[in-house]
Amino acid sequence: MRGSARKHQHNRSIKSNLRRVEKDYRALITAGKKDEAVKSLPAVHSALDKAVKSGVLARPTVNRKKSRLSAALN
């Protein structure tokens, strides 16, 4: 497998995981399970930070997402 194809596959898997984590978090908020959402927020932040670390997402994008997710909780 070519390097670019391998990186593309890796980036897609990370983005897919991020979408799943964010969707689960937002589902908790809309269901009114604020306690569980508060507990899952650090896991969401961690996943986003790992995406920056591996170069999948840019730091400003992640900062914006983290801010909006925190604001949605409040």
PQR file of N, CA, C, O and H, with PARSE charges and radii, in Angstrom:
ATOM      1  N   MET A   1       0.855  -1.183   0.000 -0.4000 1.5000
ATOM      2  CA  MET A   1       0.000   0.000   0.000 -0.0000 2.0000
ATOM      3  C   MET A   1       0.892   1.235   0.000  0.5500 1.7000
ATOM      4  O   MET A   1       1.864   1.314   0.751 -0.5500 1.4000
ATOM      5  N   ARG A   2       0.554   2.182  -0.840 -0.4000 1.5000
ATOM      6  CA  ARG A   2       1.335   3.411  -0.913 -0.0000 2.0000
ATOM      7  C   ARG A   2       1.174   4.191   0.376  0.5500 1.7000
ATOM      8  O   ARG A   2       0.171   4.070   1.080 -0.5500 1.4000
ATOM      9  H   ARG A   2      -0.236   2.118  -1.450  0.4000 1.0000
ATOM     10  N   GLY A   3       2.189   4.997   0.670 -0.4000 1.5000
ATOM     11  CA  GLY A   3       2.171   5.772   1.905 -0.0000 2.0000
ATOM     12  C   GLY A   3       1.000   6.717   1.994  0.5500 1.7000
ATOM     13  O   GLY A   3       0.386   6.857   3.052 -0.5500 1.4000
ATOM     14  H   GLY A   3       3.003   5.095   0.098  0.4000 1.0000
ATOM     15  N   SER A   4       0.683   7.370   0.885 -0.4000 1.5000
ATOM     16  CA  SER A   4      -0.424   8.326   0.906 -0.0000 2.0000
ATOM     17  C   SER A   4      -1.752   7.618   1.158  0.5500 1.7000
ATOM     18  O   SER A   4      -2.615   8.144   1.861 -0.5500 1.4000
ATOM     19  H   SER A   4       1.182   7.256   0.026  0.4000 1.0000
ATOM     20  N   ALA A   5      -1.916   6.437   0.591 -0.4000 1.5000
ATOM     21  CA  ALA A   5      -3.153   5.682   0.811 -0.0000 2.0000
ATOM     22  C   ALA A   5      -3.253   5.224   2.260  0.5500 1.7000
ATOM     23  O   ALA A   5      -4.333   5.237   2.851 -0.5500 1.4000
ATOM     24  H   ALA A   5      -1.215   6.009   0.020  0.4000 1.0000
ATOM     25  N   ARG A   6      -2.131   4.824   2.822 -0.4000 1.5000
ATOM     26  CA  ARG A   6      -2.103   4.380   4.217 -0.0000 2.0000
ATOM     27  C   ARG A   6      -2.444   5.544   5.145  0.5500 1.7000
ATOM     28  O   ARG A   6      -3.223   5.382   6.085 -0.5500 1.4000
ATOM     29  H   ARG A   6      -1.253   4.813   2.342  0.4000 1.0000
ATOM     30  N   LYS A   7      -1.864   6.716   4.887 -0.4000 1.5000
ATOM     31  CA  LYS A   7      -2.149   7.894   5.708 -0.0000 2.0000
ATOM     32  C   LYS A   7      -3.610   8.318   5.564  0.5500 1.7000
ATOM     33  O   LYS A   7      -4.248   8.719   6.538 -0.5500 1.4000
ATOM     34  H   LYS A   7      -1.231   6.848   4.124  0.4000 1.0000
ATOM     35  N   HIS A   8      -4.136   8.224   4.333 -0.4000 1.5000
ATOM     36  CA  HIS A   8      -5.525   8.571   4.084 -0.0000 2.0000
ATOM     37  C   HIS A   8      -6.452   7.663   4.904  0.5500 1.7000
ATOM     38  O   HIS A   8      -7.410   8.129   5.520 -0.5500 1.4000
ATOM     39  H   HIS A   8      -3.618   7.898   3.542  0.4000 1.0000
ATOM     40  N   GLN A   9      -6.149   6.375   4.898 -0.4000 1.5000
ATOM     41  CA  GLN A   9      -6.952   5.415   5.660 -0.0000 2.0000
ATOM     42  C   GLN A   9      -6.868   5.713   7.162  0.5500 1.7000
ATOM     43  O   GLN A   9      -7.875   5.653   7.867 -0.5500 1.4000
ATOM     44  H   GLN A   9      -5.371   5.996   4.397  0.4000 1.0000
ATOM     45  N   HIS A  10      -5.678   6.030   7.643 -0.4000 1.5000
ATOM     46  CA  HIS A  10      -5.472   6.346   9.062 -0.0000 2.0000
ATOM     47  C   HIS A  10      -6.245   7.597   9.453  0.5500 1.7000
ATOM     48  O   HIS A  10      -6.915   7.624  10.486 -0.5500 1.4000
ATOM     49  H   HIS A  10      -4.860   6.080   7.071  0.4000 1.0000
ATOM     50  N   ASN A  11      -6.148   8.639   8.618 -0.4000 1.5000
ATOM     51  CA  ASN A  11      -6.856   9.887   8.910 -0.0000 2.0000
ATOM     52  C   ASN A  11      -8.370   9.677   8.900  0.5500 1.7000
ATOM     53  O   ASN A  11      -9.081  10.240   9.732 -0.5500 1.4000
ATOM     54  H   ASN A  11      -5.604   8.617   7.780  0.4000 1.0000
ATOM     55  N   ARG A  12      -8.864   8.868   7.961 -0.4000 1.5000
ATOM     56  CA  ARG A  12     -10.304   8.595   7.904 -0.0000 2.0000
ATOM     57  C   ARG A  12     -10.779   7.875   9.155  0.5500 1.7000
ATOM     58  O   ARG A  12     -11.860   8.162   9.669 -0.5500 1.4000
ATOM     59  H   ARG A  12      -8.287   8.410   7.284  0.4000 1.0000
ATOM     60  N   SER A  13      -9.977   6.942   9.643 -0.4000 1.5000
ATOM     61  CA  SER A  13     -10.393   6.203  10.837 -0.0000 2.0000
ATOM     62  C   SER A  13     -10.429   7.121  12.050  0.5500 1.7000
ATOM     63  O   SER A  13     -11.319   6.996  12.891 -0.5500 1.4000
ATOM     64  H   SER A  13      -9.098   6.709   9.225  0.4000 1.0000
ATOM     65  N   ILE A  14      -9.483   8.036  12.151 -0.4000 1.5000
ATOM     66  CA  ILE A  14      -9.471   8.979  13.269 -0.0000 2.0000
ATOM     67  C   ILE A  14     -10.669   9.918  13.183  0.5500 1.7000
ATOM     68  O   ILE A  14     -11.328  10.173  14.192 -0.5500 1.4000
ATOM     69  H   ILE A  14      -8.760   8.138  11.468  0.4000 1.0000
ATOM     70  N   LYS A  15     -10.961  10.439  11.983 -0.4000 1.5000
ATOM     71  CA  LYS A  15     -12.094  11.340  11.817 -0.0000 2.0000
ATOM     72  C   LYS A  15     -13.411  10.618  12.096  0.5500 1.7000
ATOM     73  O   LYS A  15     -14.327  11.198  12.680 -0.5500 1.4000
ATOM     74  H   LYS A  15     -10.426  10.233  11.163  0.4000 1.0000
ATOM     75  N   SER A  16     -13.504   9.368  11.685 -0.4000 1.5000
ATOM     76  CA  SER A  16     -14.706   8.588  11.935 -0.0000 2.0000
ATOM     77  C   SER A  16     -14.914   8.401  13.435  0.5500 1.7000
ATOM     78  O   SER A  16     -16.033   8.527  13.932 -0.5500 1.4000
ATOM     79  H   SER A  16     -12.760   8.897  11.211  0.4000 1.0000
ATOM     80  N   ASN A  17     -13.842   8.104  14.147 -0.4000 1.5000
ATOM     81  CA  ASN A  17     -13.910   7.953  15.601 -0.0000 2.0000
ATOM     82  C   ASN A  17     -14.333   9.271  16.256  0.5500 1.7000
ATOM     83  O   ASN A  17     -15.138   9.272  17.187 -0.5500 1.4000
ATOM     84  H   ASN A  17     -12.933   8.002  13.743  0.4000 1.0000
ATOM     85  N   LEU A  18     -13.796  10.377  15.775 -0.4000 1.5000
ATOM     86  CA  LEU A  18     -14.159  11.682  16.327 -0.0000 2.0000
ATOM     87  C   LEU A  18     -15.643  11.980  16.123  0.5500 1.7000
ATOM     88  O   LEU A  18     -16.313  12.474  17.029 -0.5500 1.4000
ATOM     89  H   LEU A  18     -13.142  10.376  15.018  0.4000 1.0000
ATOM     90  N   ARG A  19     -16.143  11.681  14.944 -0.4000 1.5000
ATOM     91  CA  ARG A  19     -17.563  11.905  14.676 -0.0000 2.0000
ATOM     92  C   ARG A  19     -18.432  11.067  15.610  0.5500 1.7000
ATOM     93  O   ARG A  19     -19.447  11.544  16.117 -0.5500 1.4000
ATOM     94  H   ARG A  19     -15.598  11.279  14.208  0.4000 1.0000
ATOM     95  N   ARG A  20     -18.029   9.816  15.836 -0.4000 1.5000
ATOM     96  CA  ARG A  20     -18.797   8.943  16.720 -0.0000 2.0000
ATOM     97  C   ARG A  20     -18.785   9.470  18.147  0.5500 1.7000
ATOM     98  O   ARG A  20     -19.826   9.506  18.803 -0.5500 1.4000
ATOM     99  H   ARG A  20     -17.205   9.428  15.424  0.4000 1.0000
ATOM    100  N   VAL A  21     -17.615   9.878  18.634 -0.4000 1.5000
ATOM    101  CA  VAL A  21     -17.496  10.384  20.001 -0.0000 2.0000
ATOM    102  C   VAL A  21     -18.310  11.664  20.170  0.5500 1.7000
ATOM    103  O   VAL A  21     -19.007  11.838  21.171 -0.5500 1.4000
ATOM    104  H   VAL A  21     -16.769   9.848  18.101  0.4000 1.0000
ATOM    105  N   GLU A  22     -18.218  12.552  19.191 -0.4000 1.5000
ATOM    106  CA  GLU A  22     -18.955  13.812  19.273 -0.0000 2.0000
ATOM    107  C   GLU A  22     -20.462  13.568  19.198  0.5500 1.7000
ATOM    108  O   GLU A  22     -21.233  14.219  19.904 -0.5500 1.4000
ATOM    109  H   GLU A  22     -17.652  12.411  18.379  0.4000 1.0000
ATOM    110  N   LYS A  23     -20.877  12.640  18.353 -0.4000 1.5000
ATOM    111  CA  LYS A  23     -22.299  12.328  18.224 -0.0000 2.0000
ATOM    112  C   LYS A  23     -22.844  11.736  19.524  0.5500 1.7000
ATOM    113  O   LYS A  23     -23.944  12.089  19.950 -0.5500 1.4000
ATOM    114  H   LYS A  23     -20.251  12.111  17.780  0.4000 1.0000
ATOM    115  N   ASP A  24     -22.084  10.842  20.154 -0.4000 1.5000
ATOM    116  CA  ASP A  24     -22.500  10.260  21.433 -0.0000 2.0000
ATOM    117  C   ASP A  24     -22.621  11.336  22.501  0.5500 1.7000
ATOM    118  O   ASP A  24     -23.558  11.328  23.299 -0.5500 1.4000
ATOM    119  H   ASP A  24     -21.191  10.556  19.808  0.4000 1.0000
ATOM    120  N   TYR A  25     -21.665  12.264  22.512 -0.4000 1.5000
ATOM    121  CA  TYR A  25     -21.671  13.347  23.488 -0.0000 2.0000
ATOM    122  C   TYR A  25     -22.903  14.240  23.294  0.5500 1.7000
ATOM    123  O   TYR A  25     -23.589  14.581  24.258 -0.5500 1.4000
ATOM    124  H   TYR A  25     -20.903  12.270  21.864  0.4000 1.0000
ATOM    125  N   ARG A  26     -23.171  14.610  22.050 -0.4000 1.5000
ATOM    126  CA  ARG A  26     -24.326  15.465  21.780 -0.0000 2.0000
ATOM    127  C   ARG A  26     -25.637  14.739  22.080  0.5500 1.7000
ATOM    128  O   ARG A  26     -26.616  15.370  22.478 -0.5500 1.4000
ATOM    129  H   ARG A  26     -22.614  14.333  21.268  0.4000 1.0000
ATOM    130  N   ALA A  27     -25.662  13.425  21.893 -0.4000 1.5000
ATOM    131  CA  ALA A  27     -26.856  12.649  22.219 -0.0000 2.0000
ATOM    132  C   ALA A  27     -27.120  12.681  23.719  0.5500 1.7000
ATOM    133  O   ALA A  27     -28.272  12.749  24.149 -0.5500 1.4000
ATOM    134  H   ALA A  27     -24.866  12.912  21.570  0.4000 1.0000
ATOM    135  N   LEU A  28     -26.060  12.633  24.509 -0.4000 1.5000
ATOM    136  CA  LEU A  28     -26.218  12.720  25.962 -0.0000 2.0000
ATOM    137  C   LEU A  28     -26.807  14.074  26.355  0.5500 1.7000
ATOM    138  O   LEU A  28     -27.669  14.152  27.231 -0.5500 1.4000
ATOM    139  H   LEU A  28     -25.124  12.578  24.159  0.4000 1.0000
ATOM    140  N   ILE A  29     -26.343  15.126  25.710 -0.4000 1.5000
ATOM    141  CA  ILE A  29     -26.830  16.471  26.031 -0.0000 2.0000
ATOM    142  C   ILE A  29     -28.308  16.600  25.671  0.5500 1.7000
ATOM    143  O   ILE A  29     -29.101  17.110  26.462 -0.5500 1.4000
ATOM    144  H   ILE A  29     -25.643  15.063  24.999  0.4000 1.0000
ATOM    145  N   THR A  30     -28.674  16.140  24.480 -0.4000 1.5000
ATOM    146  CA  THR A  30     -30.063  16.284  24.052 -0.0000 2.0000
ATOM    147  C   THR A  30     -30.997  15.392  24.867  0.5500 1.7000
ATOM    148  O   THR A  30     -32.180  15.698  25.018 -0.5500 1.4000
ATOM    149  H   THR A  30     -28.030  15.726  23.837  0.4000 1.0000
ATOM    150  N   ALA A  31     -30.459  14.283  25.395 -0.4000 1.5000
ATOM    151  CA  ALA A  31     -31.277  13.398  26.225 -0.0000 2.0000
ATOM    152  C   ALA A  31     -31.421  13.936  27.642  0.5500 1.7000
ATOM    153  O   ALA A  31     -32.192  13.395  28.435 -0.5500 1.4000
ATOM    154  H   ALA A  31     -29.498  14.035  25.273  0.4000 1.0000
ATOM    155  N   GLY A  32     -30.694  14.984  27.966 -0.4000 1.5000
ATOM    156  CA  GLY A  32     -30.789  15.582  29.292 -0.0000 2.0000
ATOM    157  C   GLY A  32     -29.938  14.887  30.334  0.5500 1.7000
ATOM    158  O   GLY A  32     -30.131  15.106  31.530 -0.5500 1.4000
ATOM    159  H   GLY A  32     -30.068  15.424  27.322  0.4000 1.0000
ATOM    160  N   LYS A  33     -29.000  14.053  29.909 -0.4000 1.5000
ATOM    161  CA  LYS A  33     -28.122  13.343  30.834 -0.0000 2.0000
ATOM    162  C   LYS A  33     -26.854  14.169  31.057  0.5500 1.7000
ATOM    163  O   LYS A  33     -25.772  13.819  30.587 -0.5500 1.4000
ATOM    164  H   LYS A  33     -28.843  13.875  28.938  0.4000 1.0000
ATOM    165  N   LYS A  34     -27.016  15.259  31.777 -0.4000 1.5000
ATOM    166  CA  LYS A  34     -25.926  16.211  31.944 -0.0000 2.0000
ATOM    167  C   LYS A  34     -24.761  15.614  32.734  0.5500 1.7000
ATOM    168  O   LYS A  34     -23.603  15.901  32.430 -0.5500 1.4000
ATOM    169  H   LYS A  34     -27.895  15.544  32.159  0.4000 1.0000
ATOM    170  N   ASP A  35     -25.049  14.789  33.744 -0.4000 1.5000
ATOM    171  CA  ASP A  35     -23.977  14.189  34.545 -0.0000 2.0000
ATOM    172  C   ASP A  35     -23.080  13.308  33.689  0.5500 1.7000
ATOM    173  O   ASP A  35     -21.855  13.365  33.796 -0.5500 1.4000
ATOM    174  H   ASP A  35     -25.990  14.557  33.992  0.4000 1.0000
ATOM    175  N   GLU A  36     -23.692  12.498  32.845 -0.4000 1.5000
ATOM    176  CA  GLU A  36     -22.904  11.628  31.973 -0.0000 2.0000
ATOM    177  C   GLU A  36     -22.141  12.445  30.932  0.5500 1.7000
ATOM    178  O   GLU A  36     -21.015  12.100  30.574 -0.5500 1.4000
ATOM    179  H   GLU A  36     -24.687  12.451  32.758  0.4000 1.0000
ATOM    180  N   ALA A  37     -22.746  13.515  30.452 -0.4000 1.5000
ATOM    181  CA  ALA A  37     -22.085  14.367  29.465 -0.0000 2.0000
ATOM    182  C   ALA A  37     -20.854  15.030  30.077  0.5500 1.7000
ATOM    183  O   ALA A  37     -19.819  15.155  29.422 -0.5500 1.4000
ATOM    184  H   ALA A  37     -23.661  13.795  30.742  0.4000 1.0000
ATOM    185  N   VAL A  38     -20.971  15.457  31.342 -0.4000 1.5000
ATOM    186  CA  VAL A  38     -19.829  16.073  32.025 -0.0000 2.0000
ATOM    187  C   VAL A  38     -18.690  15.067  32.148  0.5500 1.7000
ATOM    188  O   VAL A  38     -17.521  15.427  32.004 -0.5500 1.4000
ATOM    189  H   VAL A  38     -21.812  15.355  31.874  0.4000 1.0000
ATOM    190  N   LYS A  39     -19.030  13.810  32.413 -0.4000 1.5000
ATOM    191  CA  LYS A  39     -18.000  12.775  32.551 -0.0000 2.0000
ATOM    192  C   LYS A  39     -17.356  12.428  31.214  0.5500 1.7000
ATOM    193  O   LYS A  39     -16.180  12.067  31.173 -0.5500 1.4000
ATOM    194  H   LYS A  39     -19.980  13.518  32.530  0.4000 1.0000
ATOM    195  N   SER A  40     -18.109  12.532  30.121 -0.4000 1.5000
ATOM    196  CA  SER A  40     -17.569  12.165  28.817 -0.0000 2.0000
ATOM    197  C   SER A  40     -16.831  13.308  28.126  0.5500 1.7000
ATOM    198  O   SER A  40     -16.115  13.079  27.151 -0.5500 1.4000
ATOM    199  H   SER A  40     -19.064  12.825  30.155  0.4000 1.0000
ATOM    200  N   LEU A  41     -16.998  14.531  28.617 -0.4000 1.5000
ATOM    201  CA  LEU A  41     -16.343  15.675  27.968 -0.0000 2.0000
ATOM    202  C   LEU A  41     -14.813  15.553  27.938  0.5500 1.7000
ATOM    203  O   LEU A  41     -14.217  15.848  26.902 -0.5500 1.4000
ATOM    204  H   LEU A  41     -17.580  14.717  29.408  0.4000 1.0000
ATOM    205  N   PRO A  42     -14.150  15.133  29.023 -0.5600 1.5000
ATOM    206  CA  PRO A  42     -12.693  14.974  28.933  0.2800 2.0000
ATOM    207  C   PRO A  42     -12.258  13.947  27.887  0.5500 1.7000
ATOM    208  O   PRO A  42     -11.206  14.106  27.267 -0.5500 1.4000
ATOM    209  N   ALA A  43     -13.049  12.907  27.688 -0.4000 1.5000
ATOM    210  CA  ALA A  43     -12.712  11.913  26.665 -0.0000 2.0000
ATOM    211  C   ALA A  43     -12.828  12.517  25.270  0.5500 1.7000
ATOM    212  O   ALA A  43     -12.024  12.210  24.389 -0.5500 1.4000
ATOM    213  H   ALA A  43     -13.903  12.778  28.192  0.4000 1.0000
ATOM    214  N   VAL A  44     -13.814  13.365  25.071 -0.4000 1.5000
ATOM    215  CA  VAL A  44     -13.978  14.035  23.778 -0.0000 2.0000
ATOM    216  C   VAL A  44     -12.807  14.976  23.535  0.5500 1.7000
ATOM    217  O   VAL A  44     -12.244  15.004  22.440 -0.5500 1.4000
ATOM    218  H   VAL A  44     -14.467  13.614  25.786  0.4000 1.0000
ATOM    219  N   HIS A  45     -12.440  15.748  24.557 -0.4000 1.5000
ATOM    220  CA  HIS A  45     -11.307  16.667  24.425 -0.0000 2.0000
ATOM    221  C   HIS A  45     -10.024  15.896  24.138  0.5500 1.7000
ATOM    222  O   HIS A  45      -9.211  16.320  23.317 -0.5500 1.4000
ATOM    223  H   HIS A  45     -12.897  15.725  25.446  0.4000 1.0000
ATOM    224  N   SER A  46      -9.847  14.781  24.806 -0.4000 1.5000
ATOM    225  CA  SER A  46      -8.653  13.973  24.595 -0.0000 2.0000
ATOM    226  C   SER A  46      -8.586  13.460  23.160  0.5500 1.7000
ATOM    227  O   SER A  46      -7.526  13.498  22.534 -0.5500 1.4000
ATOM    228  H   SER A  46     -10.507  14.437  25.473  0.4000 1.0000
ATOM    229  N   ALA A  47      -9.702  12.985  22.642 -0.4000 1.5000
ATOM    230  CA  ALA A  47      -9.738  12.481  21.269 -0.0000 2.0000
ATOM    231  C   ALA A  47      -9.416  13.588  20.276  0.5500 1.7000
ATOM    232  O   ALA A  47      -8.696  13.362  19.303 -0.5500 1.4000
ATOM    233  H   ALA A  47     -10.563  12.954  23.150  0.4000 1.0000
ATOM    234  N   LEU A  48      -9.946  14.782  20.517 -0.4000 1.5000
ATOM    235  CA  LEU A  48      -9.658  15.906  19.628 -0.0000 2.0000
ATOM    236  C   LEU A  48      -8.180  16.291  19.690  0.5500 1.7000
ATOM    237  O   LEU A  48      -7.560  16.560  18.662 -0.5500 1.4000
ATOM    238  H   LEU A  48     -10.531  14.965  21.307  0.4000 1.0000
ATOM    239  N   ASP A  49      -7.621  16.315  20.901 -0.4000 1.5000
ATOM    240  CA  ASP A  49      -6.204  16.661  21.043 -0.0000 2.0000
ATOM    241  C   ASP A  49      -5.306  15.627  20.370  0.5500 1.7000
ATOM    242  O   ASP A  49      -4.273  15.982  19.802 -0.5500 1.4000
ATOM    243  H   ASP A  49      -8.125  16.096  21.737  0.4000 1.0000
ATOM    244  N   LYS A  50      -5.686  14.368  20.427 -0.4000 1.5000
ATOM    245  CA  LYS A  50      -4.899  13.323  19.756 -0.0000 2.0000
ATOM    246  C   LYS A  50      -4.971  13.481  18.243  0.5500 1.7000
ATOM    247  O   LYS A  50      -4.014  13.163  17.538 -0.5500 1.4000
ATOM    248  H   LYS A  50      -6.525  14.080  20.888  0.4000 1.0000
ATOM    249  N   ALA A  51      -6.101  13.970  17.742 -0.4000 1.5000
ATOM    250  CA  ALA A  51      -6.222  14.207  16.302 -0.0000 2.0000
ATOM    251  C   ALA A  51      -5.274  15.319  15.869  0.5500 1.7000
ATOM    252  O   ALA A  51      -4.707  15.263  14.778 -0.5500 1.4000
ATOM    253  H   ALA A  51      -6.879  14.229  18.315  0.4000 1.0000
ATOM    254  N   VAL A  52      -5.100  16.332  16.720 -0.4000 1.5000
ATOM    255  CA  VAL A  52      -4.153  17.410  16.416 -0.0000 2.0000
ATOM    256  C   VAL A  52      -2.730  16.866  16.456  0.5500 1.7000
ATOM    257  O   VAL A  52      -1.909  17.171  15.591 -0.5500 1.4000
ATOM    258  H   VAL A  52      -5.561  16.378  17.606  0.4000 1.0000
ATOM    259  N   LYS A  53      -2.458  16.072  17.457 -0.4000 1.5000
ATOM    260  CA  LYS A  53      -1.115  15.522  17.636 -0.0000 2.0000
ATOM    261  C   LYS A  53      -0.686  14.699  16.424  0.5500 1.7000
ATOM    262  O   LYS A  53       0.479  14.734  16.027 -0.5500 1.4000
ATOM    263  H   LYS A  53      -3.125  15.825  18.160  0.4000 1.0000
ATOM    264  N   SER A  54      -1.631  13.957  15.836 -0.4000 1.5000
ATOM    265  CA  SER A  54      -1.288  13.134  14.680 -0.0000 2.0000
ATOM    266  C   SER A  54      -1.425  13.891  13.366  0.5500 1.7000
ATOM    267  O   SER A  54      -1.148  13.338  12.302 -0.5500 1.4000
ATOM    268  H   SER A  54      -2.577  13.929  16.159  0.4000 1.0000
ATOM    269  N   GLY A  55      -1.857  15.169  13.428 -0.4000 1.5000
ATOM    270  CA  GLY A  55      -1.903  15.992  12.224 -0.0000 2.0000
ATOM    271  C   GLY A  55      -3.168  15.848  11.411  0.5500 1.7000
ATOM    272  O   GLY A  55      -3.221  16.313  10.272 -0.5500 1.4000
ATOM    273  H   GLY A  55      -2.082  15.619  14.292  0.4000 1.0000
ATOM    274  N   VAL A  56      -4.188  15.220  11.962 -0.4000 1.5000
ATOM    275  CA  VAL A  56      -5.422  15.020  11.217 -0.0000 2.0000
ATOM    276  C   VAL A  56      -6.230  16.312  11.160  0.5500 1.7000
ATOM    277  O   VAL A  56      -6.791  16.649  10.117 -0.5500 1.4000
ATOM    278  H   VAL A  56      -4.146  14.843  12.887  0.4000 1.0000
ATOM    279  N   LEU A  57      -6.292  17.037  12.276 -0.4000 1.5000
ATOM    280  CA  LEU A  57      -7.001  18.303  12.342 -0.0000 2.0000
ATOM    281  C   LEU A  57      -6.052  19.406  12.791  0.5500 1.7000
ATOM    282  O   LEU A  57      -5.032  19.145  13.429 -0.5500 1.4000
ATOM    283  H   LEU A  57      -5.836  16.764  13.123  0.4000 1.0000
ATOM    284  N   ALA A  58      -6.402  20.637  12.449 -0.4000 1.5000
ATOM    285  CA  ALA A  58      -5.588  21.791  12.834 -0.0000 2.0000
ATOM    286  C   ALA A  58      -5.978  22.237  14.243  0.5500 1.7000
ATOM    287  O   ALA A  58      -7.121  22.054  14.663 -0.5500 1.4000
ATOM    288  H   ALA A  58      -7.230  20.849  11.930  0.4000 1.0000
ATOM    289  N   ARG A  59      -5.043  22.812  14.956 -0.4000 1.5000
ATOM    290  CA  ARG A  59      -5.276  23.258  16.336 -0.0000 2.0000
ATOM    291  C   ARG A  59      -6.432  24.257  16.451  0.5500 1.7000
ATOM    292  O   ARG A  59      -7.264  24.100  17.344 -0.5500 1.4000
ATOM    293  H   ARG A  59      -4.115  22.960  14.615  0.4000 1.0000
ATOM    294  N   PRO A  60      -6.522  25.285  15.581 -0.5600 1.5000
ATOM    295  CA  PRO A  60      -7.656  26.219  15.717  0.2800 2.0000
ATOM    296  C   PRO A  60      -9.013  25.547  15.532  0.5500 1.7000
ATOM    297  O   PRO A  60      -9.980  25.908  16.203 -0.5500 1.4000
ATOM    298  N   THR A  61      -9.090  24.581  14.634 -0.4000 1.5000
ATOM    299  CA  THR A  61     -10.332  23.856  14.411 -0.0000 2.0000
ATOM    300  C   THR A  61     -10.742  23.105  15.668  0.5500 1.7000
ATOM    301  O   THR A  61     -11.910  23.114  16.056 -0.5500 1.4000
ATOM    302  H   THR A  61      -8.304  24.288  14.089  0.4000 1.0000
ATOM    303  N   VAL A  62      -9.775  22.458  16.298 -0.4000 1.5000
ATOM    304  CA  VAL A  62     -10.056  21.688  17.506 -0.0000 2.0000
ATOM    305  C   VAL A  62     -10.429  22.614  18.657  0.5500 1.7000
ATOM    306  O   VAL A  62     -11.334  22.306  19.433 -0.5500 1.4000
ATOM    307  H   VAL A  62      -8.826  22.450  15.983  0.4000 1.0000
ATOM    308  N   ASN A  63      -9.746  23.734  18.770 -0.4000 1.5000
ATOM    309  CA  ASN A  63     -10.090  24.686  19.831 -0.0000 2.0000
ATOM    310  C   ASN A  63     -11.522  25.180  19.673  0.5500 1.7000
ATOM    311  O   ASN A  63     -12.248  25.317  20.658 -0.5500 1.4000
ATOM    312  H   ASN A  63      -9.011  23.984  18.140  0.4000 1.0000
ATOM    313  N   ARG A  64     -11.929  25.446  18.437 -0.4000 1.5000
ATOM    314  CA  ARG A  64     -13.289  25.900  18.165 -0.0000 2.0000
ATOM    315  C   ARG A  64     -14.303  24.812  18.519  0.5500 1.7000
ATOM    316  O   ARG A  64     -15.333  25.098  19.129 -0.5500 1.4000
ATOM    317  H   ARG A  64     -11.339  25.334  17.637  0.4000 1.0000
ATOM    318  N   LYS A  65     -14.014  23.564  18.138 -0.4000 1.5000
ATOM    319  CA  LYS A  65     -14.922  22.463  18.445 -0.0000 2.0000
ATOM    320  C   LYS A  65     -15.044  22.248  19.951  0.5500 1.7000
ATOM    321  O   LYS A  65     -16.142  22.041  20.466 -0.5500 1.4000
ATOM    322  H   LYS A  65     -13.177  23.332  17.642  0.4000 1.0000
ATOM    323  N   LYS A  66     -13.910  22.296  20.655 -0.4000 1.5000
ATOM    324  CA  LYS A  66     -13.932  22.102  22.102 -0.0000 2.0000
ATOM    325  C   LYS A  66     -14.752  23.197  22.772  0.5500 1.7000
ATOM    326  O   LYS A  66     -15.512  22.928  23.702 -0.5500 1.4000
ATOM    327  H   LYS A  66     -13.018  22.464  20.237  0.4000 1.0000
ATOM    328  N   SER A  67     -14.602  24.413  22.307 -0.4000 1.5000
ATOM    329  CA  SER A  67     -15.348  25.531  22.869 -0.0000 2.0000
ATOM    330  C   SER A  67     -16.848  25.355  22.646  0.5500 1.7000
ATOM    331  O   SER A  67     -17.646  25.585  23.556 -0.5500 1.4000
ATOM    332  H   SER A  67     -13.985  24.632  21.551  0.4000 1.0000
ATOM    333  N   ARG A  68     -17.224  24.953  21.456 -0.4000 1.5000
ATOM    334  CA  ARG A  68     -18.645  24.794  21.138 -0.0000 2.0000
ATOM    335  C   ARG A  68     -19.261  23.616  21.881  0.5500 1.7000
ATOM    336  O   ARG A  68     -20.429  23.662  22.264 -0.5500 1.4000
ATOM    337  H   ARG A  68     -16.576  24.767  20.718  0.4000 1.0000
ATOM    338  N   LEU A  69     -18.480  22.566  22.082 -0.4000 1.5000
ATOM    339  CA  LEU A  69     -18.995  21.415  22.813 -0.0000 2.0000
ATOM    340  C   LEU A  69     -19.197  21.773  24.296  0.5500 1.7000
ATOM    341  O   LEU A  69     -20.175  21.356  24.916 -0.5500 1.4000
ATOM    342  H   LEU A  69     -17.531  22.529  21.770  0.4000 1.0000
ATOM    343  N   SER A  70     -18.270  22.540  24.843 -0.4000 1.5000
ATOM    344  CA  SER A  70     -18.405  22.978  26.240 -0.0000 2.0000
ATOM    345  C   SER A  70     -19.588  23.924  26.387  0.5500 1.7000
ATOM    346  O   SER A  70     -20.330  23.851  27.367 -0.5500 1.4000
ATOM    347  H   SER A  70     -17.476  22.878  24.339  0.4000 1.0000
ATOM    348  N   ALA A  71     -19.761  24.807  25.418 -0.4000 1.5000
ATOM    349  CA  ALA A  71     -20.877  25.749  25.473 -0.0000 2.0000
ATOM    350  C   ALA A  71     -22.215  25.014  25.365  0.5500 1.7000
ATOM    351  O   ALA A  71     -23.202  25.427  25.974 -0.5500 1.4000
ATOM    352  H   ALA A  71     -19.158  24.866  24.622  0.4000 1.0000
ATOM    353  N   ALA A  72     -22.247  23.942  24.601 -0.4000 1.5000
ATOM    354  CA  ALA A  72     -23.479  23.176  24.458 -0.0000 2.0000
ATOM    355  C   ALA A  72     -23.871  22.522  25.775  0.5500 1.7000
ATOM    356  O   ALA A  72     -25.055  22.342  26.060 -0.5500 1.4000
ATOM    357  H   ALA A  72     -21.446  23.607  24.106  0.4000 1.0000
ATOM    358  N   LEU A  73     -22.884  22.172  26.566 -0.4000 1.5000
ATOM    359  CA  LEU A  73     -23.150  21.569  27.872 -0.0000 2.0000
ATOM    360  C   LEU A  73     -23.759  22.577  28.818  0.5500 1.7000
ATOM    361  O   LEU A  73     -24.664  22.249  29.584 -0.5500 1.4000
ATOM    362  H   LEU A  73     -21.923  22.317  26.334  0.4000 1.0000
ATOM    363  N   ASN A  74     -23.269  23.803  28.770 -0.4000 1.5000
ATOM    364  CA  ASN A  74     -23.772  24.849  29.654 -0.0000 2.0000
ATOM    365  C   ASN A  74     -25.015  25.466  29.057  0.5500 1.7000
ATOM    366  O   ASN A  74     -25.599  26.373  29.648 -0.5500 1.4000
ATOM    367  H   ASN A  74     -22.534  24.070  28.147  0.4000 1.0000
TER
END
